[in-house]
């Protein structure tokens, strides 16, 4: 393992606890929605299922009952430690601690019925898509968050930190362009979640306290909260699943 890979693993190991907490606190139940879609489209059940860059095992409780063997691969050993605590039949789950490129290189052709990866930061080349297709026997699926905005925090971030605001759909558009270059037919499905939650002015202030001055924060609180301690925040979250039959 090279030094850069070790550093990357160290980063994800250190982030694993916070990452798991974020996953547990999420109000979006994409796992359940995705499971129902995959069953309806007969992408599940699957004999051998691969969850590449599976992190803390978010999809294990949703998918594993519909597989004979569930293989979860991740660069971070700490992430996989959390994955082992997910509610599932442990006898059918293989936890594979390995860097993605090395794993793909060592995997045989047609090794998995369904190759699945969600929010994978290492899936960054057309060659990687070709590898996913190579090791799949039946289907490949890529899930990404393509939109996440609300009528409170997003407005402030767009105003104060425009350089940090990235087009979330850009990577998915790139995948589609690569698949079209390969002349591979693909399909896509979007999952929309409309959320509403109460946000306190104190939480709002604490969230931005390290990045925005006190005077500006007070002005923003007056703008968004008036004299109220809380306000309702509306949020739209969209995921997209890109999937295709092995080519």
C-alpha positions in Angstrom: 0.0 0.0 0.0 1.5 3.3 -1.1 1.9 6.3 1.2 -1.0 8.3 -0.4 -3.3 5.3 0.1 -2.2 5.0 3.7 -3.0 8.6 4.3 -6.4 8.3 2.6 -7.2 5.3 4.8 -6.1 7.2 7.9 -8.5 10.0 6.9 -11.4 7.7 6.6 -10.6 5.8 9.7 -10.6 9.1 11.7 -13.8 10.2 10.0 -15.6 6.9 10.5 -17.3 7.7 13.9 -18.6 11.0 12.7 -19.7 9.4 9.3 -21.7 6.7 11.1 -23.4 9.3 13.3 -24.3 11.4 10.3 -25.8 8.2 8.6 -27.8 7.4 11.8 -29.2 10.9 12.1 -30.2 11.2 8.5 -34.0 11.7 7.9 -33.7 10.3 4.4 -34.5 6.6 4.1 -32.9 6.0 0.8 -32.1 2.4 1.7 -35.7 1.3 2.0 -36.8 3.2 -1.2 -33.9 1.8 -3.2 -34.5 -1.8 -1.9 -38.2 -1.6 -3.1 -37.1 -0.3 -6.5 -34.4 -3.0 -7.0 -36.9 -5.7 -6.1 -39.5 -4.3 -8.4 -36.9 -4.2 -11.3 -35.7 -7.7 -10.4 -32.2 -6.5 -9.7 -32.6 -8.2 -6.4 -32.5 -10.9 -5.2 -28.9 -11.6 -6.2 -26.7 -14.6 -5.5 -23.5 -12.7 -5.1 -23.9 -9.0 -4.3 -21.0 -6.5 -4.2 -21.2 -3.3 -2.2 -18.0 -1.5 -3.3 -16.8 1.4 -1.1 -19.6 0.3 1.3 -18.3 2.4 4.2 -20.1 1.6 7.5 -22.6 -0.7 5.8 -25.6 1.5 5.4 -27.2 -0.8 2.9 -26.5 -4.1 4.6 -29.8 -4.2 6.6 -31.8 -3.3 3.5 -30.2 -5.6 0.9 -28.6 -8.5 2.6 -31.8 -10.5 3.1 -32.1 -10.7 -0.6 -28.7 -12.0 -1.3 -27.0 -15.4 -0.9 -23.7 -13.6 -0.2 -23.1 -9.9 0.5 -19.6 -8.7 -0.1 -18.8 -5.3 1.3 -15.4 -3.7 0.3 -13.9 -0.6 1.8 -10.4 1.0 2.2 -11.1 1.9 5.8 -10.9 -0.9 8.5 -12.7 1.4 11.0 -15.6 1.9 8.6 -15.9 -1.9 8.3 -15.9 -2.2 12.1 -19.1 -0.2 12.1 -20.5 -2.3 9.2 -20.0 -5.5 11.3 -22.5 -4.1 13.8 -25.3 -3.7 11.3 -28.4 -6.0 11.8 -28.0 -8.9 9.4 -27.2 -12.6 9.1 -23.4 -12.4 9.6 -22.9 -15.8 8.0 -23.6 -14.4 4.6 -21.6 -11.2 4.8 -17.9 -10.9 3.7 -16.1 -7.8 5.0 -13.2 -7.0 2.7 -10.6 -4.5 3.7 -8.9 -3.5 0.5 -8.1 -0.5 -1.7 -10.5 -0.2 -4.7 -8.1 -0.4 -7.6 -6.3 -3.4 -6.1 -9.6 -5.1 -5.4 -10.8 -4.6 -9.0 -7.6 -5.8 -10.4 -7.8 -9.0 -8.4 -11.5 -9.7 -9.1 -12.4 -12.2 -11.7 -14.6 -11.5 -14.7 -18.3 -12.1 -13.9 -17.6 -12.5 -10.2 -20.8 -10.8 -8.9 -24.4 -10.9 -9.9 -24.9 -7.3 -9.0 -22.1 -4.7 -8.6 -23.3 -1.8 -6.5 -21.6 1.4 -5.3 -23.0 4.4 -3.5 -21.4 7.9 -3.1 -18.0 6.4 -4.1 -15.3 9.1 -4.1 -12.8 6.7 -5.8 -15.1 6.1 -8.8 -13.4 8.8 -11.0 -12.6 7.3 -14.4 -14.1 5.6 -17.4 -11.7 2.7 -16.8 -13.3 2.2 -13.3 -16.7 1.9 -14.9 -15.3 -0.6 -17.4 -13.9 -2.6 -14.4 -17.3 -2.6 -12.6 -18.9 -3.9 -15.8 -16.1 -6.6 -16.2 -16.6 -8.1 -12.7 -20.4 -8.1 -13.0 -22.3 -11.1 -14.3 -25.6 -9.4 -14.6 -26.0 -5.8 -13.4 -24.2 -2.7 -12.3 -25.7 0.2 -10.2 -24.2 3.5 -9.1 -26.0 5.7 -6.6 -25.2 9.3 -5.9 -26.7 12.3 -4.2 -27.4 14.9 -6.9 -29.3 17.6 -5.1 -29.6 18.7 -1.5 -30.9 22.2 -0.8 -33.0 23.9 1.8 -34.5 27.4 2.4 -32.1 28.3 5.2 -28.5 26.9 5.3 -28.2 26.6 1.6 -29.0 30.3 1.1 -26.3 31.4 3.6 -23.7 29.0 2.0 -24.4 30.2 -1.5 -24.0 33.8 -0.3 -20.9 33.4 1.9 -19.1 30.4 0.4 -19.9 30.2 -3.3 -16.6 28.5 -4.1 -17.6 25.6 -1.8 -20.9 25.1 -3.5 -20.3 22.3 -6.0 -22.7 21.1 -8.6 -23.6 17.7 -7.0 -24.9 16.3 -10.3 -21.6 16.8 -12.1 -20.1 13.4 -11.4 -23.3 11.6 -12.4 -23.3 13.5 -15.7 -19.7 12.5 -16.2 -20.6 8.8 -15.7 -23.4 9.1 -18.3 -21.0 10.7 -20.8 -18.5 7.9 -20.3 -21.2 5.3 -20.8 -22.4 7.0 -23.9 -18.8 7.0 -25.2 -18.7 3.3 -24.6 -22.1 2.9 -26.4 -23.5 1.2 -23.4 -27.3 1.5 -22.8 -28.1 2.6 -19.3 -31.2 3.6 -17.3 -31.6 5.9 -14.3 -34.1 6.4 -11.5 -34.4 9.4 -9.2 -35.5 9.3 -5.6 -36.9 12.5 -4.1 -37.3 13.3 -0.4 -39.2 16.4 0.8 -38.3 17.1 4.4 -39.3 19.6 7.0 -37.7 20.2 10.4 -37.6 22.8 13.1 -34.3 24.7 13.4 -33.5 26.9 16.4 -31.7 30.2 16.1 -29.1 29.0 18.5 -28.3 25.9 16.3 -28.1 28.2 13.3 -25.7 30.5 15.0 -23.5 27.7 16.3 -23.4 26.1 12.9 -21.8 29.2 11.3 -20.0 30.6 14.3 -16.5 29.7 13.1 -17.0 31.2 9.7 -19.2 34.2 10.0 -18.7 37.2 12.3 -21.0 37.8 15.3 -22.4 41.0 13.8 -23.3 39.3 10.5 -24.8 36.3 12.3 -27.1 38.6 14.3 -28.2 40.2 11.0 -28.8 36.8 9.5 -30.8 35.6 12.5 -32.9 38.7 12.3 -33.5 38.1 8.6 -34.4 34.4 8.9 -35.9 34.1 12.4 -37.2 37.6 13.2 -38.0 37.5 16.9 -38.7 33.7 16.9 -36.5 31.1 18.6 -37.3 28.5 15.9 -38.4 28.3 12.3 -39.4 25.5 10.0 -36.9 24.6 7.3 -37.9 22.9 4.1 -35.4 20.7 2.3 -35.3 18.8 -0.9 -32.9 15.8 -1.3 -32.6 13.9 -4.6 -30.6 10.7 -5.2 -30.1 9.2 -8.6 -29.4 5.5 -9.4 -27.6 4.9 -12.7 -27.8 1.2 -13.7 -27.2 -1.1 -16.7 -27.1 -4.7 -17.7 -23.6 -6.1 -18.2 -22.3 -5.1 -21.6 
